[in-house]
Amino acid sequence: FGAEARVAVWLLAQGASTRPAVTPAEAMQGPVITLDEGWQKLKQQGVLKIQEILEDLTDNVYRIKITTDEYSQLYTTVYSMCTQKPPNNWSEQLYNNYCGSVKEYLSVKVLPRIKAKSNEAMLRELVRRWDNHKLMIRFLSHVFKYLDRFYVKRLSLPELSEVGSNSFHEIVFNAVKRDVRSVILSLILKEREGELIDRKLIKDVVAIFVDMGGTRNSLEVYTTDFEEALLVATREFYRVQSASWTEQDSFPDYMCKAEDRLNQEQARVSHYLHPTTQEKLLQVCEDELLASPETKLLEKENSGCEALLRDNKTDDLARMYRLFSRVPNGLQPIGAIVRKHIADIGMALVRKQEGAGGEGE
């Protein structure tokens, strides 16, 4: 480290060591630390200072810093308070104070700042606050690491990092998730209608829905609080589109539009949705764009399947096969039309031959 390192958050991000300069053996030689004395030091020089640093952070520039010695003193204070003999062992109180300070910061500072904004500004503030929160919890988890190693482990309590994630979920995410979801869906609608949107912003916010699954890496939150609403909105959008195109466009033009939309939706997943959404999203699109209107499309006068066969439109026929093979039983009605077409051609040839034979007689 240099004489004055950046805040420990920065040190962690750079992969630097966060081991205390003062050894536990040296810490044991000091006087007994009272709960009030120890917690005030940890709160003022650790908890509140890292919060101040993150509030002041602009363009990833840290104007306020924590020195290596300051960090070491904080770690050593926690160690001493957790290893003093009863009744001066403050492990339980430190754990509870840690939990309380994290929740207080989220309730008093973070949530109001997010709710004060709207639309894309709200999304950006949420992303910023979640990133800062992860940095704060990472720093504090190192300062209070001794709690995790012994007190938390012995009593099977949630680890400090888990407390941090769960607190953000319960206090912040649950309070804004509906508004956040509405903004994301409105942006996706704009993109479907041809507008340019900030895809990275959506990707970052969608990642928060995934992160809220917690240490179990569960997608339940993402699926329940976002994906289900996305699929409903997608179905409604393409139901309207399909009805309009079916009335206005020829069958070949409709298929070109449908194929383009399916490609767009597949790309949308790669841009900012979770990979597990792809199959479900495409199925909704295929239902509305292909399965539901298939009969009307195939039977379109002058441009339906029969017309394509009659006029030998090989490119359109290939596209028709490519699209409707994606739909369960989608090729069956096409097969019936093809068989009828072949039979009609055969009968026409038979009648022609019969007519030619009659004339020869």
N, C-alpha and C positions, 0 to 999 in steps of 0.2 A: 504494500500500500504506500501511497504518498503520505506526507505529514498530515494532510487533511483529505481524507477520501470523500467521495460523494456519499450521499445518504446510503445506508445499508441496502436499501432497495436496489440502488444502482449497482452496488457491489455484488449483490446476488445475481442481478441480470448479467453482469460481466463474468460470472463464475468464480469470483474471488472467494477466498476462505472467510468464514464468519466465526471461526473458533475464537473464544475469548482470550485476551492477552493475559488475564489473571487466572491462575489455575484454581481448581476447587480446593486444593489443599491450603493455598494461601487465603482463600476466602474464609475458611473455617477458623482462621486465627483472629478474625475481627470480633467486635462486640455484637451482642444480640440485637437484631433489627426488629423493631416493633412493626406491627401491621400498618399503622398509619404512616410511619416514617418511610417504610419500604415502598408501599403502594403509591404514595405521593411522588416519590422519585421516579418510579416506573411510569406513572401516569404523565407527569409533566415532561420528563426527558425522553420518554419512549412513545407512549400511545398518542398523546396530544401533539408531540413534535412531528411524528410521521404523518399524522393527519394534516398538520399545517403544511408540511412539505408537499403533500399531494394536492392540497387546495391551491397552493401557490404555483404548482407545476404548469409551465407554459411551453409548448413545442418541445417537450422532453428535456427542458433545461431546468436543473435544480438550482435555485438561488439560495435555498436554505440547506444546510448539510449536517450530517451527523459524523463525527470523527470516529476513528477506530477505537480510541480510548473510551469514548462515550458508549459505544456499543458494548464493549467488553464489560464496562461497569454495570450496565443494565443486565447483561447475562449473569454476571457474578452475583448481583443483588437477588435475582430470582433463585439461583442455586442456594444461596445462603438462607433465604426465607423458607425454602423447601426442605432443608436439611437440619435446621435447628430442632432441638428436642422439644417435645410438648412441654408446656402449652404454647410454645412460641413457633411451632411449625405451622406455616400459613399456606400450605398447598391448596387446601379447599378454598380458602378465601381468595387466593390469587386466581384460581380457575374461574370462580364465580365473577370476580372483578373483570377478568379478561372478557368473559362472555358479555357481561353488562356493558362494558365500554364499547365493544364492537356494535352491539345492538343500538346503543344510544347514538353513536355516530351515524349509523344508517338511518335512524328515525329522524334525527334533528337536522342533519346536514345533507345527506345524499338524496333521500326520497323527495324532500321539498324542491331541490334543485332540478330534479328530473320532471316533476309534475308542473313546474313553472313554465315548461316549454311545451311546444306542440309540433306535430308533423315531423319532418326530417330532423329538426333541431332537437326534438325529444329523443329520437333514436341515437343521435350522435352523443347526447349527454349520457344516455344509458350505457353506450359502449365505453365511453370515457370512464364513467363511474365504476363499471364492472372491471375494467382493466386496472384502475387504481386500487380497487378493493382487493384484487388478487395480489397486487404488490404489497399492500398493507398487511394482509394476512400472512404472506410469505415472510415478511420482516418480523412481525410479532411472533410468529410460530417459532422462529429461530431464537428470539429473545427469551421466550417462555418454554424453550425446548425441554427443559428438565421436567416440566409438568407432564409432557407427553410421554417421556421415557419411563416415568415411575408412577406418578399419581394417576394419570389417565389410564395407563395400562393396568394398574392394580385394581382399579374400580370399574374397568370396562366402560369408561365414559367416551363420548365422542371426542376424537382428536381435535386439536385447536384449528387445523385447517378445515375440518368438516364443520365445526361450529361456525366458522366464517362463511363458508358456502351456504349452509343451511339458513343462516341469519339473513343473508342477502336475498335468498329465495323467498323466505317468509315475509320479510319486511318490505323489500323493494320490488322484487319481481312480481309477486302476487298482486301488488297494488297497481301496477302499471301494465300488466301483460295484455289486457283487453285492448287498451288504447294503442299499445305497441303493435299488436297483431293487426288492428284496423289500418294503421298507417302502412304496414308492410303490404297488406293486400291491396290497398289503394295504389301503391307504387307498382306492384305487379300488373294491376289492371292497366295503368298508364303505359307500361312497356308493351303489353299485349295490343294496345291501341296505337303503337308506333312511336311513343315518346321515349327519349333517352332518360335513363334513371341511374342513380348511383348504386351499381351492383355490389361494390365492395361494402357499402354501408349495410345493405340487406344481408349480405353474407355474414358480416360481423354480428348483426342482431340475431339472425337465425342460429348462429353458433352459441349465443347465450341461452336460447331455448334448449339446445342440446346439453350445454354445461349444467343446466339446472337439474339434469338427471342425477347429479351427485357422484359420489365415489363408486357407485355401482355401475356407472356408465349406462344407465337406463335411458331409453328414448321415450319413456312414457310421457314426460312433460312436453317434449317436442311434438309427439303424436297427438296428444290430447289438446294442448293449448294452442297449437299452430297448424299442424298438418291437416287435421280434420276440417278446419275452417277453410283452408286453402283448397281442398278437394271439392267442398261444397260450392265455393265461389267459382272454381274452374268449370264445374258441371253446368252451372247457370250461364256462365259466359258463352260456352260452346253450344249450349242448347239454343240460345238466341242467334248466334252466328250461323249455326247449321240451318235453322229455319229460314233465315234471310237468304243464304246462298242457295238453298234448295229451290226457292221460288224464282230467284233472279238469274242463276247461272246454268249453263249447260253442264251435263254430267262431266265431261273432260275438264272444264274450268273448275268445277267444284272439287274434283279430285286433286288438282294442282294446289288449290288453296288448302285442302285438308292435309296433304302431304307436307306442305310447307309449315303448317301449324304444328304438326307432330314433331317435326325436326326442331322447331323453336322450343317446344316444351322439353324435349330431351336436352337441348343445350341449356335451358333454364336450370335444370337440376345441377348440371356441372358448374354453372356460374355461382349459384348461391344457396341451393337446397341440399338437404342431406341425401346421400346416395340411395338410401332405402325408400325415398319418396318416388323414385323414377317409375317403378313398375305400377304403383297405384295411380300416379298422375297420368301416365300414358293410357292406362285402362279407362279412366274417366273420359279422356279425350276421344279414345276409340269408340266408346259407347255412344257418345253424343254426335261425333262427326261421321261415324261409319255404320255402327250397328243399328241405331234408331232410324235413320233416314234411308237405309239400304234399299228397301222395296221401292220407295218413290224414285230414288236415283236410277235404279236399274230399269225402271219402266218409263223413264222420261221420253216423251215423244220427240223423235228426230235426233236424240243424242244419247239415249239409254244404251244398255248393253246390246240389244238387238241391232241398233243402228251402227254401233262400233263393229260388230261382227260383219254386218252387211257391207260396210264401207272399208273393211279391212284396215282399221285404225290400230296398227300393231303397237305403237307406243302407248296409246291410251289403254289398250287391252292389257298390256304388261303392267301398267300402273294400277289398273283395277285389280289384277290378280295380287300384286304386291301389297296393296292396301287391305283388301278384304280377307286376305289370308291371315291377317293379324287378329281378326275377329272370330270368336268361337262360332262354328257353323256358317261363317261368312261366305264360304265358297259354294255352299249347297244351292242357294237360289241362282247363282251364276251358272252352276253346272246344269240346272234345269233349263235355263234359257239357251245354253250352248247345245244341249241335246235336241231341243225343239228346233233350233236353227239348222242343225245338221239334218234332222229329219225333214224339215221343210225343203232344204236344198235337194235332198235325195228324192223326195216325192216330185219336186219340180223336174228333175232330170228324167225320172221315170215317165212322167206325163209327156215330156218333150220327146222321149224316145218312142213312146206309144203313138204320139201324133205324127212323128216322122215315118213310122212304119205304116200307118194308115194311108198317108199320102202316096207311099210307094206302091201300094196295092191299086 
